[in-house]
Every structure is written in C-alpha cells, then in structure tokens.
Amino acid sequence: MTITFYTNPMSRGQVARWMLEEVDAPYEQVLLDYGTTMKGAEYLAINPMGKVPAIVHDGHVVTECAAICAYLADTFPAAGLAPTAAERADYYRWLFFAAGPVEQAVTFKFMQVPIEGRNEMMAGCGTYESAMAALDGWLAGHDYVCGGRFTAADVYVGAQVAWGCSSSRSRRRRRSRPTAPA
Ligand SMILES: N[C@@H](CCC(=O)N[C@@H](CS)C(=O)NCC(=O)O)C(=O)O
C-alpha cells in the first residue's frame, strides 16, 4: 500500500525521505508550507503538532523521524535495515539517544540556552559536551551504530550528526555576517 508522506523540503522530512528511499517504499508526497498548510485543520488531524514529517500507511499515522525510520525498517524487512535480536540493544539505545539527548543538546546549544549547575541533573541530555562525548565514544569504537552493518539507526543517528554539524556551521556563518549599517 502506498505511503502518504507529509513534508517540506527544508525540514527533518529529509530524514524520512532518506529512509523511504532506503527501503524502496512506494510513496506519494504532500508538500506543506510552514505556518499555513502545516497548521491547517486537515494536517492537524494527522499530526496535532502541525510539524513535519509524518507518514500515513495502511490507516496508521507515524510521526517523529526516529519512529518513522524504525517503522519503515520493520515494515519493509526485505531492505535488511531492521535489527536482529543480537543488534537490538545497541540499535534502540542509540536511536533513542539521538532522538532525545542529542536533539535536545544541539537545540539548546543552537538557541544559546546554557545548561548549568543543577539543571544538568534535570536535563535529559546533561550538557552538550557530555551528550556529544557519549555518542563520540560509541562511534569511535564502532563503524556502525549496531552489529557491524548499516541499519535504520545509522540513517537516523547519521542524519542527527549531519544536522548538528550544519546547525553549528550556520550559527558560525550568522555570527561572522557583517551587521547592516543603521
Ligand atoms: N520531533 C520531531 C520534530 C519535527 C519538527 O520540529 N519539524 C519542524 C521542521 S524540521 C517543523 O515541522 N516545524 C514547523 C512548526 O513547528 O511550525 C521529529 O523528529 O520528527
């Protein structure tokens, strides 16, 4: 059954698109605009957050990039991107770590919200440095997120790393941009 893929080309929807292509799923895309169709009643009935991406497959809605990656890996097993039983621990551990702590840490850093003092205990990501060190420590010793082969976790974790790198590059570019004369 064809998947309906709701997205905007300038969004995390590109992660879902990458995964749709990896599993070779039949899909049709619906492009939504920020602030208008993305917040319209029709789309809010699919994703009440009014955010992309979302997919609808066989009457089921899946939102959240990491969930979409895992769902597609499970639903299209011929692509071989779902974990085996032996790979599952590392797969879920780092998939959820990237969707939670890594995403939070990068977002706080991009927004220049410091996590200091006792807040570090409350914030699930700890500090940016601790979250990055944990991921870096794992990837330094492993070519893939789990099991020595490419899985859906590599799509998602890889996309999060690429997004983090591009966020910090665009922040540096914004900082170095000359200010317009008053
Ligand atoms: N946790 C969601 C985040 C989705 C998200 O924030 N998408 C942004 C685009 S990258 C969005 O749709 N923003 C539109 C808005 O909030 O109005 C995921 O991983 O899919």
The ligand as a Gaussian input file, in Angstrom:
#p B3LYP/6-31G(d) Opt

LIG

0 1
 N       10.459000      15.636000      16.878000
 C       10.027000      15.852000      15.505000
 C       10.407000      17.268000      15.121000
 C        9.632000      17.742000      13.930000
 C        9.866000      19.222000      13.689000
 O       10.138000      20.015000      14.602000
 N        9.745000      19.613000      12.420000
 C        9.890000      21.004000      12.072000
 C       10.659000      21.093000      10.748000
 S       12.300000      20.461000      10.848000
 C        8.511000      21.610000      11.813000
 O        7.676000      20.976000      11.221000
 N        8.296000      22.863000      12.232000
 C        7.117000      23.573000      11.903000
 C        6.435000      24.217000      13.065000
 O        6.721000      23.882000      14.214000
 O        5.583000      25.060000      12.823000
 C       10.686000      14.809000      14.572000
 O       11.753000      14.291000      14.920000
 O       10.117000      14.490000      13.531000

